[in-house]
Amino acid sequence: MSVADSTQHFEKGDIIFQTNAPATHIYVLEKGELGVKYGDNPLVEVGSILEGESFGESALLIGGKRSATIGCETDVSVQSFDADQIKGIFKKWVDGKLMCQCLLIEMINSNEMRRAHILEKDREEPRSPVLTDLVNNAISSITTLAETVRQPDDLHKGWDDNNAFLVTGGHALIRNGDNLIEIGTDTCLGASQLLLGNRPTESIMVESITHPLSGWFIPITKQYERLEDLNTGLAAVARGIAHKTVRSAAIS
């Protein structure tokens, strides 16, 4: 079970990939800093990627085209992983695929909230089709029955057992740092924190569950430990997603 990686070098001002380009590889930034821009006219910079963080993750399980332009703020070195090789692994390892899907769902939600905040958009944006496809893909691989979470303590118990919660219905108010966020369908709670070895309750405060949450508890810690043993490159990608998601949520 292996994924080959190669190191690539870019100079300050280079573009690694542009919006709407084919998505064939996933990257981890080894050295330097990258800028993230959305839109075409004009390009709007909405964030950055720091050393150790991943980017290009939509290719991990969805494929399709790039949703952002990634440019070099400094000279950089990146690890590059072929997405088709990774998807080949996940055809044989459904639990590992589900773990990474949960990380991506968290990341996309975090990115969308941060983007809306930076662009100061008051109206609700349409749900990302990539996110919808990702959640539907995850649900199709789950064979157990969905569960209902009615009280914050139900979530806390799942987190204490090293499970994230994939939400497919209901509503809740959570506090992440200074941000009070309403969550519901197509969200995931706790995956990034668990992968990084943190307790989700230390960063995600559940204010209330206004409508019972339906969904699944998904093992995270055990599957990541297995991934570290089987493939250090792919483990670096997963950890990079988690680091970027936690940092983005803290500053959005």
C-alpha positions in Angstrom: 0.0 0.0 0.0 2.1 2.9 -1.2 1.7 6.3 -2.9 4.7 7.7 -4.7 5.6 11.4 -4.0 8.0 13.8 -5.7 9.3 17.2 -4.5 8.8 20.2 -6.8 10.3 23.7 -6.5 8.7 27.0 -7.5 9.9 30.6 -7.4 8.2 33.6 -5.8 5.4 34.8 -8.2 4.9 31.4 -9.8 1.4 29.9 -10.1 1.1 26.2 -9.1 -2.4 25.9 -10.5 -5.3 28.1 -11.6 -9.1 28.1 -11.1 -10.8 25.6 -13.4 -7.6 23.7 -14.2 -7.9 19.9 -14.1 -7.3 18.4 -10.6 -4.9 15.5 -10.8 -2.5 15.9 -7.9 -2.6 16.7 -4.2 0.2 18.7 -2.5 1.8 19.3 0.9 3.8 22.5 1.3 7.3 21.7 2.6 8.9 25.2 2.6 7.6 28.7 1.9 4.2 30.3 1.8 1.3 30.2 -0.7 -1.6 32.6 -1.4 -5.2 31.4 -2.1 -7.3 33.4 -4.5 -10.9 33.0 -5.8 -12.7 34.5 -8.7 -11.5 35.7 -12.1 -12.0 39.4 -12.3 -10.6 40.5 -10.1 -8.9 37.7 -8.2 -9.7 38.0 -4.5 -7.1 36.7 -2.1 -8.9 34.9 0.8 -6.1 33.1 2.7 -2.7 31.5 2.7 -1.2 28.0 3.0 1.7 27.5 5.5 4.4 24.9 5.8 3.1 21.5 6.6 -0.4 22.2 5.3 -2.0 20.5 2.2 -3.7 21.9 -0.8 -5.5 20.6 -3.9 -7.5 18.1 -1.8 -10.6 18.0 -4.0 -8.7 15.7 -6.2 -8.4 13.3 -3.3 -11.8 11.8 -3.7 -13.9 14.0 -6.1 -11.6 14.9 -9.0 -12.9 17.6 -11.4 -11.5 21.1 -11.7 -9.6 23.4 -9.4 -11.8 25.8 -7.3 -9.0 28.3 -6.5 -5.7 29.8 -7.8 -2.6 29.0 -5.8 0.3 31.3 -6.1 3.8 31.5 -4.5 4.3 34.3 -2.0 7.9 33.1 -1.6 10.1 30.5 -3.1 8.5 27.2 -2.2 9.0 23.4 -2.2 6.0 21.1 -2.3 5.4 17.3 -2.2 3.2 16.1 -5.0 1.0 13.0 -4.9 -0.9 11.4 -7.7 -4.7 11.5 -6.9 -5.5 8.4 -9.0 -3.0 6.3 -6.9 -4.7 7.5 -3.7 -8.2 6.8 -5.0 -6.9 3.3 -5.9 -6.0 2.7 -2.3 -9.4 3.8 -1.1 -11.2 1.3 -3.3 -9.6 -1.3 -1.1 -9.8 0.6 2.2 -13.3 2.1 2.7 -12.8 3.1 6.4 -9.7 5.1 5.4 -11.6 6.8 2.6 -14.4 7.7 5.0 -11.9 9.2 7.4 -10.5 11.5 4.7 -13.9 12.4 3.5 -14.8 13.7 6.9 -11.7 15.8 7.0 -12.5 17.2 3.5 -16.1 18.0 4.6 -14.8 20.0 7.6 -12.3 21.8 5.4 -14.8 22.8 2.7 -17.2 24.1 5.3 -14.5 26.1 7.1 -13.2 27.5 3.8 -16.7 28.6 2.7 -17.4 30.3 6.0 -14.0 32.1 5.9 -14.5 33.1 2.2 -18.0 34.6 3.0 -16.5 36.5 5.9 -13.7 38.0 3.9 -15.8 38.9 1.0 -18.5 40.3 3.4 -21.4 38.6 1.7 -24.7 38.9 3.6 -26.7 36.6 1.5 -26.5 32.8 1.8 -24.4 31.3 -0.8 -25.5 28.1 -2.8 -24.2 24.9 -1.3 -20.9 23.8 -2.9 -21.6 21.0 -5.4 -18.2 19.5 -4.4 -19.4 19.3 -0.8 -22.7 17.8 -1.8 -21.0 15.1 -3.9 -18.5 14.4 -1.1 -21.2 13.9 1.5 -23.3 11.7 -0.8 -20.2 9.6 -1.7 -19.5 9.2 2.0 -23.0 8.1 2.9 -23.0 5.5 0.1 -20.1 3.7 1.8 -21.7 3.5 5.3 -23.4 0.3 6.1 -24.5 1.0 9.7 -27.8 2.7 10.6 -27.8 6.5 11.1 -28.0 7.8 14.7 -29.8 10.7 16.3 -28.0 13.2 18.6 -30.3 15.2 20.9 -28.0 16.5 23.6 -24.4 17.9 23.5 -23.4 15.1 25.9 -24.2 12.6 23.1 -21.7 14.4 20.9 -19.1 14.6 23.7 -19.4 10.8 24.3 -18.8 10.1 20.6 -15.7 12.4 20.6 -14.4 10.7 23.7 -14.6 7.4 21.8 -12.5 9.0 19.0 -15.3 9.4 16.5 -16.2 12.4 14.4 -19.9 13.0 13.7 -21.1 13.3 10.1 -24.3 15.5 10.2 -26.9 14.8 7.5 -29.9 16.6 9.1 -31.0 18.8 12.0 -29.6 22.1 13.4 -27.3 23.1 16.2 -25.4 26.1 17.4 -21.7 25.7 18.0 -19.0 28.1 19.2 -15.5 27.8 17.7 -13.3 30.5 19.2 -15.3 33.8 19.0 -17.5 32.5 16.2 -21.1 31.3 16.9 -22.1 29.1 13.9 -25.3 27.3 12.9 -24.6 23.9 11.5 -26.8 21.3 9.9 -26.8 19.1 6.8 -23.5 18.3 5.1 -21.2 19.1 8.1 -18.8 17.1 10.1 -17.7 17.8 13.7 -14.5 16.7 15.4 -12.5 15.0 12.7 -9.6 17.5 12.4 -9.2 17.9 16.1 -9.1 14.1 16.7 -6.6 13.5 14.0 -4.3 16.1 15.5 -4.6 14.4 18.9 -6.8 17.2 20.5 -10.1 16.9 22.4 -12.9 18.5 20.2 -14.6 19.8 23.3 -11.6 22.1 23.9 -12.4 24.0 20.7 -16.0 23.2 19.7 -18.5 24.4 22.3 -22.0 23.1 21.6 -24.4 25.9 22.6 -27.6 24.0 21.8 -29.1 21.4 19.5 -32.2 23.1 18.3 -33.4 20.2 16.1 -32.0 16.7 16.8 -28.9 15.9 14.6 -29.1 12.8 12.4 -25.9 11.2 11.0 -23.1 8.8 11.8 -20.2 8.5 14.2 -17.1 7.9 12.1 -13.8 6.4 13.6 -10.9 8.8 13.2 -8.0 8.1 15.5 -7.7 4.4 14.9 -7.9 4.8 11.1 -5.3 7.6 11.1 -2.9 5.5 13.2 -3.3 2.7 10.7 -2.6 5.2 7.9 0.6 6.3 9.5 1.8 2.7 9.6 0.8 2.0 6.0 1.6 5.2 4.1 3.5 8.2 5.6 2.9 10.3 2.5 -0.9 10.0 2.6 -0.8 10.5 6.4 1.0 13.8 5.7 -1.8 14.8 3.4 -4.4 14.0 5.9 -2.6 15.8 8.7 -2.1 18.8 6.4 -5.8 19.0 5.8 -6.5 18.9 9.6 -3.9 21.6 10.4 -5.3 24.0 7.7 -8.9 23.4 8.8 -8.2 24.1 12.5 -6.2 27.2 11.7 -8.9 28.5 9.2 -11.7 28.0 11.7 -9.7 29.8 14.4 -9.2 33.0 12.3 -12.4 33.1 10.3 
